[in-house]
Amino acid sequence: MPPLLLSEDNVRSVLDMKENLVALESAYKQEAIGAASYRPKATVYIGAKHGHAMTHVTSLGGLKDPPVVVINIRSMLQATSETRDVHKLKGPGGTYMSMLFSGETGALLAMMSNGDISWFRHAGSAGLAAREMAQPDAKVVGILGSGSTARAHALAYACIRPLELFKIYSPSLEHRNTFSEWLNLKTGVQVKSMDNPETVVRGSAIVAACTSSRFEPLVKKEWLEPGVHFTGVQTGEGSMELEPDGIKLFHRLVTSFDSASSHHFTEPGHSPLRTATTDEMLDVFNVIPNHHTLADVLSGKSKGRESVDERNYYINNGTGVQYAATVALVYKKAKERGIGQEMPEEWFRWFQR
């Protein structure tokens, strides 16, 4: 059967957060017993003129059930760590694509846009982490940010607890008001738009920092109340959302990955992106006494929380297993609904042997 081509609109039309959580949990549990695996994310930097580089980020992951392998590539123009420019620069459009293969025959099953897939696999993992790590009676969620990452995280949190309130903050009043209206409509949960980050963090049982790259920490350690579950998206040198001393307050660290990503350059003397997950970045978390992977927590090998007052931290970073779970789900739903376009037969034969 010819491979299926799925546009961003096709993908968006079939994505559902509850189904995504089920698919991701199955994938993580397979990972815990060696039935799912991935290659650590790798980034190739082409050029670095004026502090900019075209970055090509790849990841690879496979599952036993369903038997699939997924290759992802994300290409974009970004600022390198030597500059103080914004993280993602306006310029030529990049590529966000996933390729799905049969794990049994090696046949190409689908090629699809993975922008929305990336947000859903990312946020779905955070939702599963919060389910295990947040206080059982957590009813208030604080979200810093108002973009696609923040929106997807909010949807995931609404699936794992009977929430009563979302508090959100974004520097843009227009953005946070738009986000508030959208979130209330999507979830039915009360949403309050706050005018500063402190009021979002204080009093929230779950706090998600879903911001773009920063040079000054957004969250102060004195805002972190006992029992809080904190999710951080930005973790690279100079871009963490939490001030460094705040890390010492946490009792437990859970990560979606078990090793740092790799970085490769076409010009000597350049460093990874400020937001990159490197060994040096991970070293700052060594002050937290308990470290686990999300796969081990979801499989029951490790605990996500041991006391009411425990502060715990989830680093939300991407893996190929996440992509495999969500991409396979999108393919399944698209086939069921007859969505997408089959690759022309003559094109398909180019890839066969």
Secondary structure, DSSP 8 states (H G I E B T S, - for coil): ---EEE-HHHHHHH--HHHHHHHHHHHHHHHHTTSEEEEEEEEEEE--GGGEEEEEEEEEEEETTTTEEEEEEEEEEEE-TT--S-SB-SSS--EEEEEEEETTT--EEEEEE-HHHHHHHHHHHHHHHHHHHS-TT--EEEEE--SHHHHHHHHHHHHHS---EEEEE-S-HHHHHHHHHHHHHHH--EEEE-SSHHHHHTT-SEEEE-----SS-SB-GGG--TT-EEEES--STT--SB-GGGGGG-SEEEES-SS--EEEESSTT----TT---HHHHHGGGGSSEEEEHHHHHHTSS-S-SSTT--EEEE----HHHHHHHHHHHHHHHHHHT-SEE--HHHHHHT--
